[in-house]
């Protein structure tokens, strides 16, 4: 995986950028436009985000964001491969528990 100062732009950030009715939309937009670091996310986050939009009945938003994300106009996508999961599983037992964070990827 690529390491950056804004290492993985997590789903919460993308949701706020994609939802004008989100209470933190203005803050997310300001941060996004001021940010000079490349955003990086994973195919897992893209899948979760688009599924969230679709299940909320935001089908057009899902299609619009899907195009932008897959063209990497919003963030660079790091594709998680099975080998990444297997390597993560090897070190998983040795990593301290982190509250509210994914424990495998």
C-alpha positions, 0 to 999 in steps of 0.5 A, a space after each residue: 500500500 502507498 503511504 501518504 500523510 493523509 494515508 487512506 481517505 476513509 469512507 466518512 470523508 468521502 460520504 461528507 464530500 458526496 452528500 450536500 445534506 450532510 451536516 459536515 459537508 461545508 467543512 469537508 468541502 473546505 478541507 478538500 479544496 485546501 488539501 494539497 496532498 493526494 487522497 488515497 482510498 481502497 476499492 473496499 471503501 469505493 464499494 462501501 460508499 457506492 453501496 451506501 448511496 444506492 441503499 439511501 436511494 441516491 442512485 444518480 449520486 452513486 453513478 456520478 461518484 462511481 465514475 469520478 472515483 473509478 477515473 481517480 478524479 477524487 482519490 487514487 484507488 489502491 486495489 486490495 489483493 488477496 495477497 494483501 489480506 494474507 500478509 495482513 493476517 500474518 501480522 494481525 495477531 501482533 497489532 494492538 487493538 484500535 478502537 473504531 478502526 479496521 483490524 485487517 486492512 
